[in-house]
Amino acid sequence: MSSLDVLGAEFAERRAVMLERLAEVGAAHAEALAGGGPAYQRRHRERGKLLARERIELLLDPDTPFLELSPLAGWGSDFTTGASIVTGIGVIEGVECLVTANDPTVRGGASNPWTLRKALRANEIAAANRLPVVSLVESGGADLPSQKEIFIPGGALFRDLTRLSAAGIPTVAVVFGNSTAGGAYVPGMSDHVIMVKERSKVFLGGPPLVKMATGEESDDESLGGAGMHARVSGLADYFAVDEPDALRTARRVVARLNWRKSGPDPRPDPLPPLFDAEDLLGIVPGDLRTPFDPREVIVRIADGSQFDEFKPLYGPSLATGWAEVHGYPVGILANARGVLFSPESQKAAQFIQLANQRDIPLLFLHNTTGYMVGREYEQGGIIKHGAMMINAVSNSRVPHISVLMGASYGAGHYGMCGRAYDPRFLFCWPSAKSAVMGPAQLAGVLSIVARQSALAKGRPYDEAGDAALREMVERQIEAESLPMFLSGRLYDDGVIDPRDTRTVLGLCLSAVHGAPVEGARGFGVFRM
């Protein structure tokens, strides 16, 4: 079932490269964990407050996992890595919930453009998978210097809360500090609101703004304190004496939701894979032009390492088949040799239709350079066959989960359910790269176009300038193809350690079964 030589030199070399890349990702994660830095974390603690992740830890059931989402949001930008908010999926009183927590050590928890994108992505995940939402609120509202990028699209946050509630998905807000201006609408639009004595401050306009707007003198407590909202305005449903009490109350609120999943339960007592997850470090080559067999990955994440391959002799550059992960059935599409030809595209379209007929979620394991080009393949119908695969992916209704292991270039990224095709979850390995094409190919195309343009105009071609341009473009595209760059822009839900893939997939599959798992019964027109 596995021919991987874990004692060979090639495996050791690939493992060393992966560990090096994991160290880089680990350093970026450390930036997110540091929040506003030691000084601001110390000041926050001196005020008797818990840090964002400490609040989450007290909220969740003991010894249960927390699948953090988009931890590298904002990486490489002018804003703090993590975007001043923590989002993820965890279990509260046995109920899987989408949890968000402002990080007040970063500019008082103020929202910047990446905070907004990260929060909207979290709401999208909650809605698609029917996950109750618990918001741990402490934010001064918008980061004012970047308000032009926040104010207009930011209204979608409040829209989402009301739509979640209208869909019967519970929303709970626990307010630990300031929840000002637009931020006041988070508790204002949540189903259940918990506030902390002498800590929570919820108002549309604080005392200085009220003074400027109306001339009225007021103080924080009478204007928007927890006591006032619990006794006078009625905004607070529960009045907590301190932060631990607020989190205990939130757990009791979730316990009383009477919440049930809509999807089927997994098979009980699934068998673990027969092969060690450690081996996943040495499968993907450092140079993605070298092919690797994705079946070596599949047998290390599938229950009992069992994979029933579909059409194994037809379209061999794409492996398709059936498996289970943590007791949940999945249909798997995995790129075997990078390039997608017509047979692979047709096989994929048929396989996706079968998964929809059977109501089985789909797992896409990416390592593709795209659809094959050239006269022979164009004449053979690669466009219509690639379109057939993309049609099937676009109109499929079962949950999709994508993992970028290696390359994910061109329209192959689309056919394998890239971000624009709304996978329920999309994660990257540190070895992944994604762009319109490989850096060398893109630079070469620009060079050819420039050379032809000079020839058409009868001008001599600057060879030295061409070489410098190609080098610059290759460096740029390489940097913009890397997983931390993509994750920083929320093109994925996180960069994960390959060894954690089975665990992450299990958490995602459990989450997607919060909603009904139902396939499409009709597709668009397939060009034959």
N, C-alpha and C positions, 0 to 999 in steps of 0.2 A: 504493500500500500504506500510505502515511502521509499524512495531511492536516494534520499538526501544523505550525503557523506558528511556527518557532523564532525568527523575527525580530520578532514582534509584541509589543505592549505587555502583553497578557494573559500570554503565556509569561514575559516578563521579571518580571512581578509575582509569578507563582507560583514562579519560580525563586528570587527574593529571599526569599520566605517560607520555602521549603524550606531554603535555606542558613542562615537564622537559626535554624531548628529544629535543623539539623545541628550548629551551633555549641553549642547547649545540650546535645545528646547528647555531643558531643566533650568538654565540660567534665566531664560525669558519668563518661565513660570515663577521663579523666585522674585522677579521684579513685580509681578502681579500680587504675590503674597505679601510683599513689603508695603503695598498700598502707598500712603503718603510718606513713608519712611519712618525710621525709629523715633524721631522727635515728635512727630504728630501722633504716632501710635502711643507713645508714652503720655503725652498730654491728654489723649482720649481716655486712657486708663486712669489717670489721676483724677478725672472727673467722675470716676466710679462707673464707667461704661464698658461694655463688652465690645470687642472687635466684630466685624461683620461675620467672619467665619466662625467665631466663637458662638455668636447668636444662632447660626445655622446648626452648629453641633448640638446645642441644647434643645433646639426645636425638633431635631430628627430622633427617630427611635434609636436607642443605643446599639452600637455595633452593626449598623446598617450602612451600606455604601451611599455616597453622594456623587452623582455624575455631574461634575461641573461642566458648564457649557461656555464656549467662547472665552476661555480664561485669558487669551492673548489679545483680545480686542484692543485696538489702538496701538499695538506694537509697531514701532517704526514711525509713529506720527509725533506730533508735538504734545500729545497728551499722555498721561500715565498709562502704562500697560495694565490692562484689566478694565479700563474705562470707568473707574470709580463705582462699579457695581459688580456683585457676584450673582450669577444665575446658575441654576442646575436643577436636577431631579433627585428627590430623596423621599424616604418613607416616613410618614407621620402617623402614629397610631394605626399602622398597617395600611395606610392609604398613600399611594404614590402621588406626590404633589410637585408642581413647579414652584420653586422657591427663588425669590429675588431679594437681595439685601444691599442697600446702599452702603458704600464705604465712606463714612464721614471723615476719615483721615486724609482723604484726597479732596482738597478744596471744599470741605464741609459736605461732601457727598453731592456737590453740584453736578448737574448733567451736562456733558459735552456731546458733540455729534456722535461719537462712538458709543457713549452711554445709551443714547436714544436707539441706535441701531441694534445694540445688544438687547435692550429691553423689549423692543418690538419683535426680535427673533424669538425671545423667550415666550412672549404672548402667542406668537404663531405656533410654536410647539405645543403650548397648552391647549390651544383651540383644536389643532389637528388630532391630538391624542386624548382629548377629554381629561385633562389633568387639572384638579383644583389648584388655584394659585394662592400662595401665601407671600405677601410683600412685607419685608422688614424695612420700615421706612425711617430714614433720617437724612434729609436732603434739603439744602437751601434753595432748591429749584434749579433753574437754568444757569449755566456758567455764562454770565452776562457778556463777556467779550466775544463769545461765539454764538450769541443768541440768534443771529441771522440764519444760522444753519439748524437751529433747534425749534424756534417758535412755531413756524408754520407746520412742518411735519410732526412736531411733538404732540399735536392734538390727537394723533392716532393712538397714543398711549391710553387716553381716557376713553376714546371710542372702543378700544379693545376690551377694556374692563366692562363696559356696559354690554358689549356683544357676548362676552363670555357669560355674564350673568343671564342674558336673554336666552343663551343656549343651555341653561341649566347647569353650567360649570361654576362651582362656588369660588368666590374670591374673598380673601381674608387679608386685612391690613393690620399690622402691628406697628404702632408709631412710637419710636424711642426718643425722638428729639424734634428738630424742626421739620415741618412739612408745610412749606410756605408757597404762596402764590399758586402757580399751576400745580405744584406738588400737593396742595391741599385737596385736590380732586382725587388723588389716589385713595385716601380713606373715604372721601365723599362719594366715590362711585363703587366702593367695595361692599360686598354683602354683609360682612362682619368686620367691626372695628374695635381694636383694643388699644387703649392709651395708658401711659405710665404716669403716675402721680408726680407732679412737679418737674417732669422731664419733657413730656409731649407738648409741642407747640404747633397748633394747626390753625392757620388763618390765611385769608386771601391777601391781606396786607398787614404787615407788622406795624408796631407802634410808630416808627418813623414815617412810613408811607401814609398811615392814617392821619398823622399830624399834618403832613404836607397836603393831603387831599381834602381833609375836612376841618382841620384845626383842632380836632379832638385829642385830648390827652388820655393815654391809656397805658396799661402795662401788659406784659406778655401773658400773665396768668389769667387776667380777667378778659383779655381779648381772644385768647385761643388755648388756654391751658387745659389739661386733662380733666381737672375738677369741673371747670365750666362746661366743657362739652359733655361730661357725664351727667351733670345735674341740670343744666340750663338749655343748651342747644339740642342735646340728644344725639349729637354726632357719634359720641363714644357709646358703644354697646357694653363694653367691659372696662372696668377701672382697676388697673394693676398697681400694686404698691412699689414694685421695682421691676427691673428687666427680667430676672428669672421667673417672677410671677407672671409677667406678660407672656413669656414663652410657654409656661405651663398652661396658661389660659388658652393660648392658641392651639396647643395640643388637644385640649378638651373640646374646643370648637370643631376641630377636624374630626375628632372621635364621634361627634354627634351629627355629622353630615349624612350618615346613612348612605355612604357612597359605594357604588358597585361598578365594576368594570363591565364594559359592553362586549368585549371580545372573548373568545374561548380561552379556557385555561390551558397551560402547557401540559405535556405528558409528565406524570410524576416520576421522580427518581431517574433523571436522564443520566446516561453513562458519560463519564469524562472522555476526552480524546485519548487515544492510545499513545500519542507522541507528545513530547515535552514542549511547552510553550516557549521555553528558552531558545529552541531551534529557530523560532521566527526571526531572531536577530541576524541569522546568517543566510537568509534566502534571497533577499533583494540585492543585486550587485550595485556597487558604487557608481558604475557607469550604466545608466539606464538603457543604453543601446544594446546591452547584453541581455538576451531573453532569460526568463526564469519560469519555472512551472508553477502556476498558482495552485495546483492540486496539493502541493506541499504545504501551502497555507491552509487550504480547506481541511485537510485531515488533522490539522492542529487546532482547529476551532470548532469542528463539527462533533456532535455527540457520538461517542464510540468510533470516531474517525470514519463514519460511514457516509459515502457520497455516491448516489446512484446517478451516473452520468447519462445525459440525454443527447442522442445523436453524436456519440464520441468520434465517429469516423468522418462526419460531415462538418465542414467549416471548423477544422481543428484549431484555428487561431483563437477561438472563443470556446471555453469550457462552460457547459450549462448542465445543471442537474439539481437533484433534490437532496436535502439533508435536514437535520434538526440541530438547533443551537439552544441549549438549556431547555430542551423539551418543546420548543416552538418550531413548527415546520417552516422551512424557507426554500425558495428557489434561488439558486446561485448562478450568476453570470460572471465569469472571470476571464480576463484577457490572458491568453496563453502565449501568443507570440507578437503581441503589440499591434500589428496592423489588422484592421477589419476589412475583409473582402466581401463579395456578394453572398457567398454561402453562409458566412458567419452572421451577416445582417438578417438574412432570411430565417436562419435558425433561431436567432434571438427573438424576432417578431413572433414566431410560432410558440416559442417557450413562454414568452410574456403572456400570450393569449391563454395558454394552458394554466398558468399560475392564477390568472384572473378567473377562469372558470372554476378553479378549485379553492378560491379565496385564500391563497398562500402568499405571504409577504415575499418580497424580492430583495436579495442582497447583491449589490454590484461591487466587484473587486477590480479596481482600475489598474491597468498598465497598458495603455494604448497610445500609439502615435497618431491615430485617426484612421479614416477610411482610405483605402488604397487609391492612388492616382496613377495616371498614365493612359495612353491611347487604348490599350487592350481592355483596361478596366472600365473606362468611360463607355466604350462601345458595348461592353458586357452589361451595362446598366447599374454601375455602382451608385449613381445618384439616386435612382428610384429605389434600389435595395437599401441603401443607407437611410433614405427617407422612410421606408417601411419600418425599420427598426426604431427610428425616432418617433414615428407616428404611434407605434405600440407603447413606447415608454411614456409619451405625452398623455395618452388617453387611458393608461392603466390606472386602476383605482385602488389596488392593494397597496399597503404601505411599502415604501422603498427605503432602503438604507444603503448608503454608498461609503466605501472605504477606498481612498486613494493610496495605493501601496507604492506605485512607481509613477510612470508617466501618465498624464491625462491631457492629451493635446487635441486641438482642433475639434471637428464635429464628433470625434470619438468620445470626447468629454460629454457631449450632449446625449449621444446614443447610450452611454453608460450611466445616464441619470446624474448629470452634474447639478450644481446649485440651482441653475435656472429652471430645472425640471421638478422642483419642489420635493426632493427626497425628505422623508420625515427627519432623518439625521444624515449628516455627512461628516466623516472624520478623515484625517490624513495621518499617514505614517511620516516620520521625519525624512524618509527617503523619497517622498512624493514630489512631483513637479507638475505644474499645470499652466498652460499658455496656449496661444493660438497655434504655435508650432514650436519645435525645439530652437534654442538660441542660434545654433550654427545655420539651421535651415532658414530662419527668419532673416538673419544677417545676409545670407547668401542671396535670398530673393531680392532684398533691397539693392544689393550690389549689381545683380543682373539687370534690374530695372534701370538703375542709374547708368550703367554701361550702355544699354540700348538707347537711352535718351541722348547721351553724348554722341553716339554713332549717328542717330537720326539727324542731329543738328550739325554734323560734320566737325565736331570738336574733339580734340585729343582727350583721352581719359586719364585722370589723375590716379595712377596706381597706388602711390603712397597714401593719398587721401582716402582711397578705397579701403586699404588695409587698416588704417586708423579708424574709419567709420565702422568697419565690420567688427573690430575688436571692441569698440565702445558699445555697439548694439548688443553684441553677445553678452557683455558684462551686465548691461541693463536688463536684458530679458532673463538671464540666469537669475539675477537678484529678485526680479519680479515673479519668477516661477516657483520660488521656494515656499515651503509650507508655512513658515512663520510670517512671511509677507502676506500670504493668502489668508491665514488665520487672523492676522491683525486687522484685515478688512472684512472679517466675518463672512468670507467665502466658504468657510467650513465651520463646524461646531467645536473644533478643537484638534490639536495635534497629539496623538496618543502613542504610547509605547506599544510596539507590536505585540509584546507579551501580554498586554491587557486587552487585546482585541476581543477575545471570547467573552470576557467579563463585560466590556462595553456593549457588545452586541446583545448580550443577555439582558442588560438593563434597558437598552433601546427597544428590544422586542417586547419586554414586559410593559413598557410605556405605551407602545403603539396598540397593544391589546386593551388599553383603556377605552378605546373607541371601537366601533364595529369594524371587523375585517371583512370587507366585501369587495369583490372584484368587479371590473366593468363587464357588461354583457354586450357591449357594442363598441366598435372602433371607427375611426375615420376611413376614408377610401384609401385602400392600399393600391398603389400603382403596380401592376403586375408585369 
